[in-house]
Amino acid sequence: MKIVKRLFLALLILIILLAGSAFALPYLFKDKLTALAKEEINKNVQAKVDFNGVGLSLIRSFPNFSLALEDYSVTGINEFEGIPLATGKSIGFTLDLMSVISSTRPVEVKSVTLEEPNIHVVILKDGRANYDIALPAEETTTDTTAETDYSNVLIQLQEYSISNGSLIYDDRSLDVYADARNINHRGSGDLTIDVYDLDTYTEVGSLSVEQSGITYLKNAQATLSAIFNIEQSISKYNLKDNELAINDLRLTADGFVQLVDDDIDMELVFKSPQNDFKSLLSMVPNAYIEGYEDVKADGKFTLSGEVKGTYNGDREEYPGFRIESSITGGNVQYPGLPLGIRNINSQVEVNSPGSDFDDLT
């Protein structure tokens, strides 16, 4: 009986010690992680990076360690002075606990979570972009001492996510403005190996796109479910199972995109698996509104195309593309209106063999 009591007492003490450690460890290493976060970020960017607090937890992701930068901001300098590139409620990291404790191992990052991020991309007419904030390699602070080596960060991502984000894309060189709100995204895969599948899902609650004063999308809803096969050593991104939905229109694609030096090589084909004219109607700005489901529309619709070649903005080199679309016997009748539109028929084919748009037909 005494042995049982002693074992029980020892077990109770062990549980208390473990629980105490779970609460104490985050605070023991808070200063180290706070200093590491600020140092690693600020020494490698041309921007003003700030955050109001650091959240630490061992309970939330045990046996890993959680670190969150709260109320963060990244603000431009020089020609982008005062323009926020990124702000957000928090950006959280799941870290390998032993790598945090060790003084001889880099801190391993296993997952990243962005909560309510707001991204504002600005590209000037001369092509300079506010997101180009990484210091050139020769300007980054380098120290070969062992102490500096210990502070390195090792990216070992298994998953990442974005919750309730927003994005403004203001490209003044192309006169394109896009506004995406209520963005939710998640991705998972073994990002630590050279070739892996990245399984992603994205939804956008409101998407608006304008170019040169023409509105192409207004408050559209979008989702993308896609699996990418990624070959990291050659920077090649292959499309596998995927479906893009914009309002009621659905598209699938196949092919790849590859980064080669300053070039972007691509070979993509896409099509709409639907044959429903009403799905095309949903793309018309102000058409996909409350009551859209009561709109009477019928007819056949097809859409397919391909993009093949190399993009290089400096050389003004663009890939060739082909788009084919048709409408047959389209009819539409909005509720409450006395007349509808009937017998809509069209056949459109656009072909551009390469960079010279004078050859576009």
Phi, psi and omega in degrees: 000320180297322180296318179298316180298318181294319177297318178297317180296318179297318179296319179297317179297319179298317179297318179297318180296318179296317179296317179297320179295321181299325179277327187277323186303318179303322183281330177296326184252010182297315182297318180298314183289323178297313179297320179298314182299311181294319181295311184295326181283305190289333182281354184238013182227153172256074183191170176261113182251130181213157172206148188275338182199165177235123177259132182234140179203139172254336182291316189299324186232024182307136010272014176268183186236137181252134176230132179228131172266120189256142179050060184268161177209144173233114186242141184289164176232175179056237183293345178251022181305128176084354179267116180287126174279319182208136170222161180183163179292314178195153169233117187252145180234136169261123187243149174292122187301314183295329178289333176287318182290322186291144176264359183239003180242144173292151178287124183266125179262120184259331178206157180226135178230125177252123180251121180054051176283144175237114183250132181233101181266129178234126175241121182285168182298332179274004176095351178291138185238143182286347177275352180276073187250356180289134177291143173303151185305323183286347181261348180288146181288125181236134178222124185271004180289156181297327183297320179290322180300327182294336185272004179296157178245132179250117181277114179232050188296137171248335180198161176206161181204156175233131181239121174052056180263175176216154182217129170245126179243110184243093182258100184280345177286330179249001183055048179243134178227124179232142181227114180242132183229162182054055180270127173233133185212146173215147179216145180214151180162165180275085184287002182272349182254167188289317180239123183207163174263129175255113182265117187232155172216131182227139172225141180235122183286330181209123181228123177234137181224130177230148172215127178052040177083358180259127179271119180263325176223141178223113179053039179285154174256138185219146172222150176221119173248118187210145171245124179251130171267118188248127175252096189296322186296333180243012177051049181245133184238110183259134178278132173246227180298129181199154172207126175254130177239125174239113191053242183258002181266134180240140181227146171235155183217161177214152178133205183208161170230134182224134177267120180232103185055240180266003181262154170239106178271141182211150174212102187230141171234144181218160178199162173260122181287353182268161172231042189243119180298329182296329178295323176292321180302328181294343181278344180291125179307135180074002177272325183272078184234178178302131184096359180302324182296341180269355178290131178269117180214140176213173184124168182256146180218135175230149178209130175205164179181179178208154175229126184213129178141205185236137173250129173214108184295325181295322179269359184054044177258130184232148178288156173283157179210158177218134178227131176234135180211147178213149173234131180231121176063040180284135177223142179216138180219114178277141179297139178090351179256139185289330184236151175243187177248130186232159175056053176274122179223136178203154175221117184235132174222122179243129182225125176231111185287343182181212189287335182275103183287354173292341179271001182292134179231000000 
